[in-house]
Amino acid sequence: MYLPKLREVREALTSFFTPAYTSKFPKIPYAPPEEFRGFPEYHEEHCVGCGTCAQVCPTSAIEVIDDTALGTRRLQVDYGSCIHCGQCNEHCITGQGITPTAKYSLPVTDKRAPEIFETVEKELAICDYCGDVIACWDHLDWIKERLGAKAYAHPNLLLSAQRHQTELATSRPKDRVRREDYGKLLCPKCRRRVVMEDEF
């Protein structure tokens, strides 16, 4: 009869003289462990603008916005929808274009506040014929580096290397497809058209 009471008294005294288990947040900021996976952050020098992160994001927190008039692509992460899954980092083709940080808290009252969004902007390579988006120039450069000398067999990758040496002048589409159009910056659909109409 008395033993359970004595045990409770002992537990109460032990708890009274034991330091608190809870942290003193927000007075003392929480320091997450090194392997903590927080909000993702873009690294412009490693991101090639391929958009793989947006394709694999389960909550569609990453958006790819192409502006063909300005020739830019903006990749934007909405931290309000991010669930810290790390899929964007895991599937990044460069492995370092977007990486998790130690950030986990968003002390804002407006869901459209600039602090909620992380963006990176890349220059687009646009088809000279139809005006469709081909890829980002950084993406073409990344492919060219991985292919090595084989990259010079493709006109788009050749132009990607050439643009670092001199400015590329765009030309207007002519009334009919010509053989010299093969050396222009073309999307796959227009390049097929050039080859087929020239050959047959």
N, C-alpha and C positions, 0 to 999 in steps of 0.2 A: 504494500500500500504506500509506504513512504519512499520506496526506491524510485519510482517514476518521478516523484516530486523533487527528490535530490538530484536526479539527472537533469531535470529542467532548470533547476537553480544553477547547476554547474555550467550548462550550456549558455544560460543568460549571462553569467559572470565572464565566461570565455568570450562571448560576443561583445560584451561591454568594453573589455580591455584590448580587443583586437582592432587594428586600424580598419577604416572603411574600405570596401572593395571597389566602390564606385570612383570614377575620375572626377576631377574638379572642372570639367568642361562646362561652360565656355571660358571660365577664368583662366584655366591652363589649357591651351589648344591640344587636341588629340594628335599624337604622332603615330601614324599607321606604320605597320611593319614594312620592311623593304619589298616584300613580295605582294603588297596590297595592290589591288587593281581598281583604280579610281576612274575619273573622267578622262576620256582620250584627248590627245593633243596632237595637232599636225606639226610636222617638221618640213618646212618649205623646201629645204635643200635636198631632202630624200623623197618627198612626195612627187609622183609623176602625173598625178591627175587622172588616173585610169578609171576611178569610180568603183573599184572592187569593194571598198569599204561600205559604200552605199548599197550595193547589191546584196551583201551578206548580213546587213544590220537587221535583226529580227523585229525591231520596233520602228523601223523607218526613221530613225533619229538623224540619219545622215542624208542630206539632199544634194543632188548635183544640178547646178543651175548654169545652163549654157546661154551665153549672149553672143549670137553670131554677128550682130551689128558691131559690137566692140571687139569681137574675137577673143573672148575670155570665158573661162570655166571657173565657177566658184563652187567649192565643196564646203558644206556647212554642217556642223554637228549641233544638234539641239540638245543641250544637257538636261532640259526638262523632260525629255523622252528617253534618255540614255539609261540602260539598266546595268551598266558596268560588266557586260558579258565578255568583252575582249575579242569578239569575233572580227572586228575591224582590224585589229593588230595582228591577229592570227592569220588572216587571209591577205594581208597587204603584200603586194608582189615584190616590193623592195625590202620588206621586213622592218623598215624604220620610218616609213612615211607617216604613220599615225601610231602613237604609243600611249599606254595608260600612264596616268600621273597619280600623285598622292592626293589630289583634290577630290573631295567627296561631298562637300556641303555648298549649298547655294543660298546665301542669306540675302535674297532679293524679294521684293513684293510684287514686281511687275514681270509677268511671264515672257514679255518681249524685251526685257532688259538686255543690253549688249553683253553683259557678263555671262549670259546663258548660252551664247553662241560662240563657237570656235570655227574660224573660216581660213581657207587658203585659196589663192587665186592663181590660175595657170593660163598661159597663152594657148589658143586653139589653132590647130592646122585645119583649114577649111578647103573643101574641094573647089578647084578653079572653075569647074563646069556647072554643077548643080547647087553649090553653096552648102551642102551638107557637112556636118562635123565628121572629120576623120578620126582625130585623136588630139591629145595635147602634144605640143612640140617636145616637152620633156619626156613624154612617154615614147615618142619615136626615137629620141636620143638614147633612152635606156635600152630599147630593143636593138638599136644599132650597135651599142657597146657590147651587148651580149652575143650578137651574131659575128662580130669581128669583121673580117674582110668579106664575108658572104653578104653583108648588109648592102654592099654597093651594087648588087644585082637587082635591087628593087628601087625604082625611081623615087618613091616617097622618102626612103631612108637615105638615098643619095642627096636629095634636096635638104634633108635634115642636117646632113654634114656640111653641105654647101652654105647654108644660111649662117653658119658660124664664121665663114670667111668673107662673105659679101651679102648685100641686101638682095632678096629675091623679089623680082618684079612680077606682079601678076598680070595676066593677059586676058582679054575678053574671049569668050567662046566664039568660034567662027560659025558660019552657016552650015558647015558640014565637018565631020570628023576627019582629021588628017593624021598621017603617020607621026608627025612631030609632036602631036598632042600626048603621045605616050610618055614623054618626058616631063609632063606637068604634074602638079600636085592634084591627084585624083582619088576619089573614094573608090572602093571595089566595084560598085555598080557602073560608074563611068569608065573605069579602066577596062572592064570587060567589054563595054560598048565600043571603046576605041579599038581594042584588039579584034573584035568580031567584025566590025564594019570595015576595018582596014584590010583584014585578011580575006573576007568573003564579000 
